[in-house]
Amino acid sequence: MKFFKTEDEVNITPVIEGFKCKALVFGVFFGLVILPVVVGLYVGYVYDWVMGIGVVLFLYIVSSIIGSKLRLSSLPSQLRERSLSSLEIARWYVHQHHCF
């Protein structure tokens, strides 16, 4: 009788197969991590560097809220206490909701 789960039983990340599913994973990851910087650089170039920094900070807050919603809607209850990267959260989301 086991009282505690081993690392291998808890640390299972889904395997994403197919080009469309992998593209969707990297699209969600791009939207969560890289898009705020790109938009902030554009706003900083067009308007002002202070406004660009403000836009980056605001978009990181928005992307962290979206990432936490994706995390709660797609992760199993055993993994919710672990620290996962944005790419792993994107993999779990795509695996649970789009590519079974």
C-alpha positions as CSV (number, residue, x, y, z in Angstrom):
1,M,0.0,0.0,0.0
2,K,1.5,3.3,-1.1
3,F,0.9,6.5,0.8
4,F,2.9,8.8,-1.4
5,K,3.1,8.9,-5.2
6,T,6.5,8.7,-6.8
7,E,7.9,11.4,-9.1
8,D,7.3,9.3,-12.2
9,E,3.6,8.9,-11.4
10,V,3.0,12.6,-10.9
11,N,5.5,14.1,-13.4
12,I,3.8,12.9,-16.6
13,T,3.5,15.4,-19.4
14,P,1.3,14.6,-22.4
15,V,2.9,13.7,-25.7
16,I,1.5,16.0,-28.5
17,E,1.5,14.4,-31.9
18,G,0.6,15.9,-35.2
19,F,1.7,19.2,-36.9
20,K,-1.5,21.0,-36.1
21,C,-1.5,20.2,-32.4
22,K,2.2,21.1,-32.1
23,A,1.6,24.4,-33.9
24,L,-1.3,25.1,-31.5
25,V,0.9,24.4,-28.5
26,F,3.6,26.8,-29.7
27,G,0.9,29.3,-30.7
28,V,-0.5,29.3,-27.1
29,F,3.0,29.5,-25.7
30,F,3.8,32.4,-28.1
31,G,0.7,34.2,-27.0
32,L,1.5,33.8,-23.3
33,V,5.2,34.6,-23.3
34,I,6.5,36.3,-26.4
35,L,3.5,38.4,-27.6
36,P,3.6,40.9,-24.7
37,V,7.3,41.7,-25.5
38,V,6.6,42.1,-29.2
39,V,3.6,44.4,-28.6
40,G,5.5,46.4,-26.0
41,L,8.5,46.8,-28.4
42,Y,6.2,48.0,-31.1
43,V,4.4,50.5,-28.8
44,G,7.7,51.7,-27.5
45,Y,9.0,52.3,-31.0
46,V,5.9,54.0,-32.3
47,Y,4.9,56.1,-29.2
48,D,7.3,56.2,-26.3
49,W,9.6,53.9,-24.4
50,V,7.8,54.5,-21.1
51,M,4.5,53.6,-22.7
52,G,6.1,50.5,-24.2
53,I,7.3,49.3,-20.7
54,G,3.8,50.0,-19.3
55,V,2.2,47.9,-22.1
56,V,4.7,45.0,-21.5
57,L,3.9,45.0,-17.7
58,F,0.2,45.2,-18.3
59,L,0.2,42.4,-20.9
60,Y,2.3,40.2,-18.6
61,I,-0.3,40.6,-15.9
62,V,-3.1,39.7,-18.5
63,S,-1.1,36.7,-19.8
64,S,-0.5,35.4,-16.3
65,I,-4.2,35.6,-15.5
66,I,-4.9,33.7,-18.8
67,G,-2.2,31.2,-18.0
68,S,-3.7,30.5,-14.6
69,K,-7.1,30.0,-16.1
70,L,-5.6,27.5,-18.6
71,R,-3.8,25.8,-15.8
72,L,-6.9,25.3,-13.7
73,S,-9.0,24.2,-16.6
74,S,-6.6,21.6,-18.0
75,L,-4.3,20.2,-15.3
76,P,-5.1,17.2,-13.2
77,S,-5.5,17.8,-9.5
78,Q,-2.3,16.1,-8.6
79,L,-0.2,18.6,-10.7
80,R,-1.9,21.8,-9.7
81,E,0.5,22.3,-6.8
82,R,3.6,21.9,-8.9
83,S,5.5,24.7,-10.6
84,L,5.1,24.2,-14.4
85,S,6.4,26.4,-17.3
86,S,4.2,28.1,-19.7
87,L,5.1,25.6,-22.4
88,E,4.0,22.7,-20.2
89,I,0.7,24.5,-19.4
90,A,0.2,25.0,-23.1
91,R,0.8,21.3,-23.7
92,W,-1.7,20.2,-21.1
93,Y,-4.3,22.7,-22.4
94,V,-4.0,21.5,-26.0
95,H,-4.0,17.9,-24.9
96,Q,-7.1,18.2,-22.7
97,H,-9.2,20.4,-24.9
98,H,-8.1,20.1,-28.5
99,C,-6.0,17.1,-29.3
100,F,-7.0,14.1,-27.3
